[in-house]
Amino acid sequence: MKHLYFDAAIAGCGVAGLYTALHLPSDKKILLLSKGSLSTCDSMLAQGGICVLRDDDDYDSYFEDTMRAGHYENRRESVDIMIRGSRAVIDHLLRLGVRFAKNPDGSLLYTKEGAHSRPRICFHEDVTGQEITTVLLRTVQALSNVTIMEYTTMTDILVEDGQCTGMTAETANGETLQIHSKDTIFATGGIGGLYKHSTNYPILTGDGCRIAEKHGVALEHMDYVQIHPTSFYSEEPGRQFLISESARGEGAILLNHKGERFTNELEPRDVVSAAIEKEMKKENVDHEFLSFENVPKETILEHFPHIYEYCLEHGYDILKEPIPIIPAQHYFMGGIHVDSNSATTMPHLYAVGETSCNGVHGRNRLASNSLLESLVFAKRAAQHIAENDSTHIAKNDSTTYRRK
C-alpha cells in the first residue's frame, strides 16, 4: 500500500472539484482524483447554460422561479447564496477565458429555459458545460501545487476520532493508495450509472453517498431524482443523448404520434416529463417527438450545432423533421447533507456539486442552476477550508499537521 500526503484531497474532476481546487490557497498541496478520464465527467455534458442574476430587479423573479421549480422545498438560505454569488462566478469565468455568447455590443447574450420567467442563462453554443470544464481544467492543470490522477477510484475514507483524515483509492492497475489529507472533498457527481436510461456517464454510481452512509455521515432527500423530459430516443444501449432544455426555450415544441401538441413545454422539468410519460401511456408508444419547426434556422445552427450534428448522424434533420425523444434520469437533487459552506456532518469532510445536498434545488432543479450551484458552493467550501486551516498529526515523520 502506498501512502500519500496532501493538504486537501478531492474526489472528482468536474466543475465542482476543479473550482474547489482553484480557490484553495496556492501554498497548499492538493490532490484531484478522477474515476475515469478527465473528459468523462458529467460537467462536460451540460448543454443549456449557467444562470446569472442579471440585475437587482431580477432577484425576486429568479428566487421565485427557483423555489417554484423546487416545489418550495428549497433551503431558502442556499437559494439566496447561489443567486447573490452568481455574478462573481460569471465574471470570474469570463476572466479565465470562457466564451459565453455575446451581443454585437459585447454584452452577454441570455437565453431562456423552462420555468424561467425571463432570459437569464449564459451559454456557449449547446456545449456550455464542456466550455466551462475545459477552461477550468486548463487553469487547474497549470497550477504547480495541484496533482491530478486519472483512472483512480476512491474506495473509502480514513477516519480518526470521528474526523475525516483522508481517503483510500485504487488505481487502474490495482494499486491501493492511502491518501492522508487535512481536508477531504467529495465531488463525485450523481447517480445516473444506476439507471437504465440516463443522460449521465455510466461511471457515476453514487460513490460519495455510499461511503458517507457507511460512516454515518448524514444524507438527505435520497429519493429526489430529476427526470429530464427530452433525451434522444434510441434503442442503442448506453448513455442517452440530452436534447437541451434551451431548445424548448427557443421555441421547440412537443408532439405526439398524431402530430398534436399536448403540453406546455416551458413548465418545470418534472411537470413536462410527467406529461410526456402520460402521453406515451395513452398512445401505448415508447417515445414522443420534439419539433424545431418554430425555431429559426439561424438559431438552430448557431445555438444548437452539436444537437443538429448528432441528430443528423442518427438519421434526423431537425431543420426538416421532428426527432424522437424520451424522458431519462438526469440529475440528483438529494445527496450528502451539507451546510452553507459545503461541510458535511463529519469534521474535515466536505461535499460539493451533485453528490451534495445543500437544499438549493428543493424537490426539482430549475434548468441551468446546476453548474452555478456547483461553482458557488465549491468556492465556499474552499474558502471555509482556508479560513479553518488546521488538521491532524499525520502518520509520517516528514509531514506534521496541527489541528486546533
C-alpha positions in Angstrom: 0.0 0.0 0.0 1.3 3.4 -1.0 0.9 6.4 1.4 0.4 9.9 0.0 0.1 13.2 2.0 -1.8 16.3 0.9 -3.4 19.3 2.4 -6.6 18.6 0.5 -7.8 15.6 -1.4 -10.6 16.0 -3.8 -12.5 13.0 -5.4 -13.9 14.2 -8.7 -12.7 16.4 -11.5 -15.9 18.0 -12.7 -16.6 21.7 -12.3 -17.2 21.4 -8.5 -13.9 19.6 -7.9 -11.9 21.9 -10.2 -13.4 25.1 -8.8 -12.6 23.9 -5.2 -9.0 23.3 -6.1 -8.8 26.6 -7.9 -9.9 28.5 -4.8 -7.8 26.7 -2.2 -4.7 28.6 -1.1 -1.8 28.3 -3.6 0.6 27.2 -0.9 -1.5 24.1 -0.2 -0.7 20.7 -1.7 -3.8 19.5 -3.4 -4.8 16.1 -5.0 -7.6 15.6 -7.5 -8.8 12.1 -8.3 -10.7 11.3 -11.5 -12.5 7.9 -11.5 -12.2 7.8 -15.3 -10.6 10.1 -17.9 -10.7 13.8 -17.4 -13.2 14.0 -20.2 -15.8 11.6 -18.7 -17.2 13.9 -16.1 -20.9 14.9 -16.4 -19.9 18.6 -16.3 -18.7 18.1 -19.8 -22.2 17.1 -20.8 -24.1 20.2 -19.6 -25.6 21.8 -22.6 -28.1 24.6 -21.8 -26.0 27.1 -19.8 -25.5 28.6 -16.5 -27.9 31.1 -14.7 -26.9 34.5 -13.5 -28.6 37.3 -11.7 -28.9 39.9 -14.4 -29.5 42.8 -12.1 -31.1 43.7 -8.8 -34.5 43.8 -10.4 -34.1 40.2 -11.4 -33.6 38.9 -7.8 -37.2 38.4 -6.8 -38.2 36.6 -10.0 -35.1 34.4 -10.1 -35.7 33.4 -6.4 -39.3 32.7 -7.1 -38.5 30.7 -10.3 -36.0 28.5 -8.3 -38.5 28.0 -5.4 -41.4 27.2 -7.7 -39.5 24.6 -9.6 -38.4 23.0 -6.4 -42.0 22.9 -5.1 -41.0 25.3 -2.3 -39.0 22.6 -0.5 -35.7 24.5 -1.2 -33.5 25.7 1.6 -34.1 29.5 1.2 -30.6 30.5 2.6 -28.9 28.3 -0.1 -31.0 29.8 -2.9 -30.1 33.3 -1.7 -26.4 32.5 -1.5 -26.4 30.9 -5.0 -28.2 33.8 -6.7 -26.2 36.5 -5.0 -23.0 34.7 -5.8 -23.8 34.2 -9.4 -22.4 37.4 -10.9 -19.0 37.0 -9.3 -18.8 33.4 -10.7 -19.7 34.5 -14.2 -17.3 37.4 -14.1 -14.5 35.0 -13.0 -15.3 32.6 -15.7 -15.1 35.4 -18.3 -11.7 36.4 -16.9 -10.5 32.8 -17.2 -11.5 32.8 -20.9 -14.9 31.1 -21.0 -16.5 32.1 -24.3 -20.1 32.9 -23.4 -22.3 34.1 -26.3 -22.5 37.9 -26.6 -24.5 40.6 -28.3 -22.9 42.7 -31.0 -22.1 45.4 -28.4 -20.2 42.9 -26.3 -22.7 42.4 -23.6 -23.8 38.9 -22.5 -26.5 37.2 -24.6 -29.0 35.4 -22.4 -31.3 32.6 -23.3 -34.4 31.3 -21.6 -35.4 27.8 -20.5 -38.3 26.0 -18.9 -39.8 27.5 -15.7 -37.7 30.7 -16.1 -39.8 33.9 -16.1 -37.2 35.7 -18.2 -33.9 35.0 -20.1 -31.0 34.9 -17.6 -28.9 32.0 -18.9 -25.3 32.4 -20.2 -24.3 29.9 -22.7 -21.7 28.8 -25.3 -23.5 27.2 -28.2 -25.0 24.0 -26.9 -21.9 22.8 -25.0 -21.7 25.2 -22.1 -20.5 22.6 -19.7 -17.7 21.4 -21.9 -16.6 25.0 -22.4 -16.5 25.8 -18.7 -15.0 22.5 -17.7 -12.3 22.7 -20.3 -11.3 26.2 -19.2 -11.2 25.3 -15.6 -9.2 22.1 -16.2 -6.7 24.0 -18.3 -6.4 26.6 -15.4 -6.0 24.0 -12.7 -3.5 21.9 -14.7 -1.3 25.0 -14.8 -1.1 25.1 -11.0 2.1 23.7 -9.6 0.5 22.8 -6.3 -2.1 20.5 -7.8 -1.6 16.8 -8.6 -4.3 15.1 -10.9 -4.6 11.4 -11.0 -6.9 9.8 -13.7 -8.5 6.4 -13.6 -8.2 6.3 -9.8 -11.3 5.4 -7.8 -12.0 6.5 -4.2 -12.9 3.4 -2.2 -13.3 4.7 1.3 -12.4 7.5 3.7 -9.9 7.4 6.6 -11.5 8.3 10.0 -9.8 9.1 13.3 -11.6 10.1 16.4 -14.7 10.8 14.3 -12.9 13.1 11.9 -12.1 12.5 8.3 -8.3 12.3 7.8 -8.2 11.3 4.1 -9.3 8.5 1.8 -8.3 5.3 0.2 -8.3 4.8 -3.5 -7.4 2.2 -6.2 -5.6 2.9 -9.4 -6.3 1.4 -12.8 -3.6 -1.2 -12.3 -4.9 -2.3 -8.9 -2.6 -0.4 -6.7 -4.1 0.6 -3.3 -3.4 4.2 -2.1 -3.9 5.6 1.4 -4.2 9.3 1.0 -3.8 11.3 4.2 -5.2 14.9 4.0 -6.1 17.8 6.2 -9.4 18.1 4.4 -11.3 15.8 2.1 -13.8 16.9 -0.5 -16.3 14.7 -2.3 -17.1 16.0 -5.8 -18.2 12.6 -7.1 -21.2 13.6 -9.1 -24.6 12.0 -9.5 -26.1 8.5 -9.7 -27.0 8.1 -13.4 -25.0 4.9 -13.8 -27.5 3.1 -11.6 -30.3 3.7 -14.2 -31.1 2.0 -17.4 -32.0 5.3 -19.1 -29.8 8.3 -18.1 -28.1 11.3 -19.6 -25.2 10.7 -17.2 -22.0 8.7 -17.8 -22.2 5.1 -16.6 -19.3 5.6 -14.1 -21.5 7.9 -11.9 -22.7 5.4 -9.4 -23.1 7.4 -6.2 -19.8 6.5 -4.7 -19.6 9.5 -2.4 -23.1 8.9 -1.0 -22.4 5.2 -0.4 -19.2 5.9 1.5 -20.8 8.7 3.5 -23.6 6.4 4.5 -21.2 3.7 5.6 -19.6 6.1 8.1 -22.8 7.6 9.4 -22.5 10.9 7.6 -25.9 12.4 7.1 -27.7 12.0 3.8 -30.7 14.0 2.6 -33.6 13.5 0.1 -32.2 10.4 -1.5 -35.4 10.0 -3.4 -35.2 13.4 -5.1 -34.2 12.3 -8.6 -34.9 14.5 -11.7 -36.1 13.1 -15.0 -35.2 15.2 -17.9 -38.1 15.5 -20.4 -36.1 15.3 -23.6 -33.3 12.8 -24.3 -32.8 11.5 -27.9 -34.7 8.2 -28.2 -32.6 5.3 -29.2 -32.7 1.5 -28.8 -28.9 1.5 -28.5 -27.5 0.7 -25.0 -25.6 3.3 -23.0 -26.0 7.0 -22.2 -28.9 8.9 -23.5 -28.0 12.0 -25.6 -29.6 15.1 -24.0 -31.7 17.5 -26.0 -31.2 20.7 -24.1 -34.0 22.5 -22.3 -33.0 25.6 -24.1 -34.3 24.1 -27.4 -37.8 24.5 -25.9 -36.8 27.9 -24.5 -36.1 28.9 -28.1 -39.5 27.6 -29.4 -39.2 23.8 -30.0 -42.5 22.0 -29.2 -43.5 18.6 -28.1 -45.7 16.5 -30.4 -47.4 13.1 -30.1 -47.6 10.5 -32.8 -50.6 12.3 -34.3 -48.6 15.5 -34.7 -50.5 17.1 -31.9 -49.1 19.4 -29.2 -50.0 18.0 -25.8 -48.4 20.1 -23.0 -46.8 23.5 -22.1 -43.1 22.8 -22.9 -41.9 25.5 -20.5 -43.3 24.1 -17.3 -40.7 22.7 -14.8 -38.9 19.6 -15.8 -40.9 17.2 -13.6 -44.2 18.5 -14.9 -43.1 18.2 -18.6 -41.6 14.7 -18.0 -44.9 13.6 -16.4 -46.9 14.9 -19.3 -44.7 13.0 -21.8 -45.0 9.8 -19.8 -48.8 10.2 -19.6 -49.0 10.8 -23.4 -46.8 7.8 -24.1 -49.0 5.6 -21.9 -52.1 7.0 -23.6 -50.8 6.2 -27.1 -49.1 3.0 -26.0 -45.8 4.1 -27.5 -42.2 4.2 -26.3 -41.4 7.8 -27.3 -42.8 11.1 -28.4 -41.4 13.8 -30.6 -39.7 17.2 -30.4 -40.2 19.6 -33.3 -37.9 22.6 -34.1 -40.4 23.9 -36.7 -40.8 27.2 -34.8 -37.1 27.7 -34.2 -35.3 29.9 -36.9 -32.7 28.0 -38.9 -30.0 30.5 -37.9 -30.8 29.9 -34.2 -30.5 26.1 -34.7 -27.2 26.3 -36.5 -25.7 28.9 -34.1 -27.1 27.9 -30.8 -27.6 24.1 -31.2 -24.8 23.0 -33.7 -23.9 19.9 -31.7 -27.5 18.7 -31.3 -28.1 19.3 -35.0 -25.0 17.3 -35.9 -25.8 14.5 -33.5 -29.3 14.1 -34.8 -28.1 14.3 -38.4 -25.7 11.4 -37.7 -28.5 9.4 -36.3 -30.8 9.9 -39.2 -32.8 13.0 -38.3 -32.6 16.5 -39.8 -34.1 18.8 -37.2 -34.4 21.5 -39.8 -36.9 19.4 -41.6 -38.5 16.9 -39.2 -39.2 16.2 -35.5 -36.9 13.9 -33.5 -37.9 11.1 -31.2 -37.5 11.8 -27.5 -37.9 10.1 -24.2 -37.6 11.2 -20.6 -34.4 10.0 -18.9 -32.8 10.2 -15.5 -30.7 13.4 -15.5 -30.0 14.9 -12.1 -29.9 14.1 -8.4 -31.2 16.8 -6.0 -30.6 14.7 -2.9 -27.2 13.6 -1.6 -24.8 14.2 1.3 -26.2 16.8 3.7 -24.1 19.9 3.8 -24.3 23.3 5.4 -23.9 26.6 3.5 -20.1 26.1 3.5 -20.5 22.6 1.9 -19.3 21.0 5.2 -20.8 17.6 6.0 -21.7 16.3 9.4 -18.2 14.8 9.7 -15.4 17.3 10.6 -13.0 17.9 7.7 -15.2 16.2 5.2 -16.9 18.4 2.5 -19.2 17.6 -0.4 -19.7 19.8 -3.4 -21.7 19.5 -6.7 -24.3 16.9 -7.5 -23.2 14.5 -4.7 -24.1 17.1 -2.1 -27.4 18.4 -0.9 -27.4 21.9 0.3 -31.2 22.2 -0.4 -30.9 24.8 -3.1 -32.9 22.8 -5.7 -35.7 21.5 -3.4 -37.6 18.6 -4.9 -36.9 19.6 -8.6 -34.0 21.6 -10.0 -34.6 24.7 -12.1 -32.9 24.5 -15.5 -29.3 25.7 -15.7 -28.9 26.1 -11.9 -26.6 23.0 -11.6 -23.4 24.5 -12.9 -24.0 27.6 -10.9 -24.7 25.8 -7.7 -21.6 23.6 -8.1 -19.4 26.6 -8.6 -20.8 28.9 -5.9 -20.7 26.2 -3.2 -17.3 24.8 -4.3 -15.9 28.3 -3.9 -17.5 28.5 -0.4 -16.0 25.1 0.5 -12.5 26.2 -0.4 -12.9 29.5 1.5 -14.1 27.7 4.6 -11.2 25.3 4.4 -8.8 28.2 4.1 -10.4 30.1 7.0 -10.2 27.0 9.2 -6.8 25.8 8.3 -5.9 23.1 10.8 -5.6 19.3 10.9 -4.1 16.2 12.4 -0.7 14.8 13.1 -0.1 12.7 10.0 1.4 9.2 10.4 4.6 10.4 8.7 7.6 11.9 10.4 8.2 14.2 7.5 4.7 15.7 7.4 3.3 17.3 10.5 -0.2 18.8 10.6 -1.7 20.6 13.5 -5.4 20.5 14.3 -6.8 23.2 16.5 
